[in-house]
Amino acid sequence: MQDRIEKDPSILGLGDVTVIERERKQSTGGRIDFLFLDQEMDTMYETEIMLGPTDESHIIRTIEYWDIERRRYQSKDHKAVIVAEDINNSNNKN
C-alpha cells in the first residue's frame, strides 16, 4: 500500500502533495510512514498508514509525530493524518 501511495499520493485526497520522506525516523525512536508537503498551501501532512483497525496507541503515536514535525518546521501549517481500514472506538460495544 505504501508503494502505491508513494507513486500517487493524490489517492489520499490531501490535494497536490509531494513526498518529503517515507519512513522518516523520529526522535522518539519511531518512524512516521509519510511526511507530505503541499507547497501551495504551505502545509505538511504527518501521515500514518494502518492496515486493519487502529486503536488509541496509533492515534497517540500519530499526534506525537505531528508534534515533533510541527516543532521542526515551525513556519508551516501541519495536519496529522491517519489512513486505516477501520477506526476503532473502544467505547462502542458491538
N, C-alpha and C positions, 0 to 999 in steps of 0.2 A: 504494500500500500504506500509506503514512504517513497519508493522509487517513482510511482505514478504521480504522487503529489509533487515531488521534486521536478519532474518533467513538465507538469502542467498545474501550477499552484492555483490557477483560476477555478479549478473544480471545487475549491473550498468556499468560493463566493465572497472572498475578502476584498475583491477589487483587483487592481493592477499591481500585484505584489511580486517582488523578486526574492529569491532565497539568499539571505545573507550567510547563513550557515546551517548545516544539518548536524545533529548530534553534538551541539555546542556544549563543551564542558562548563560546569558551573562551580563556583567556589564552595558550594555545599557538597560537592562530590558527585552530584547527579549530572545528567545530560538532558538538555532541552531538545526535543525532537526537531523543531524548526524555529529559526528566527527569520521572519519575513520583514520586508520593508516596502511600504507604499511611498515612493518618493514624492509623488504629487501631494499627498495628504500629510507628509512628514510624520507617518505613523509606523510603528513597529508592532509586529504581532508575535508574541511568545506563544508557541503552539505545541500542544501535546497531542499525540495520536494514540488512541486506545482501541485495541481490538477487544471486543467483548464489552461487558459492562464496566463502568467506572465506579469508584467509591470515594469516600471522603479523603483518603490519602492521595488520590490522583488530583483532586481539586486543590488540596493544600500545597502539593508539590508544584502545580502549575502557578499558583499565586506566588510561591516563593521564587520561582524562576522569573516571573513577571517583575517582581520587586527588585531582583538583582539587576536585570537588564534596564529597568527604569532608572536606577541609580547610576548605571554605567553610561547611558545615553540620555542625560537629563534634558536636553534640548528638544527631544522628540516626544510625541504622544505615544502611549503604549496601551495595548489591548492583550489581555490573556485569553487564549482560545483553547478549548478542549474539543477534539473531534473524537467521538466514540460511537459505538454501535448502540449503546444503551447507557443513559444516565440514571443511576440508581438513587432512589430516595429511601433511606433507611427508615423513615417514618411511615412509609407506605407499605402496609402489610397486606399482601395479596392472598 
